[in-house]
Amino acid sequence: MRKKMKRFLIVLSTALALSLLLFVPFTPKNAVRLCILENLHPFAAVLAFPSKMTKKDSTGYSGKHIAAYYSVLVQVSSDMGGFDTYVVGVQEKKSGKIFYKAELAYDPA
């Protein structure tokens, strides 16, 4: 009985630590993962591996460059079912804020 309880506590604490490391949006990549998780894709959020797009590649998404754009390895559909995309936009942190905010980017092409 003690062995099962100890194993359960280890698994629970490991899952909690991983979720904090992957999904709390202290970094832009974590904000991308959280955005994907909020759009009801938990496995895609873990397997996304976001990478920042160059300014040249991201000009079609925002003419004013108000966000940094990240490409992900898995296609994500919006929770409303409106579109599928491989790109997520992360807004810059405003002064006084500690978290980044990310949104799925609509592909104009």
Secondary structure, DSSP 8 states (H G I E B T S, - for coil): -HHHHHHHHHHHHHHHHHHHHHHSTTSHHHHHHHHHHHTT-HHHHHS---EE--HHHHTTT-SS--EEEEEEEEEEE-TTSS-EEEEEEEE---TT--S-EEEE-----
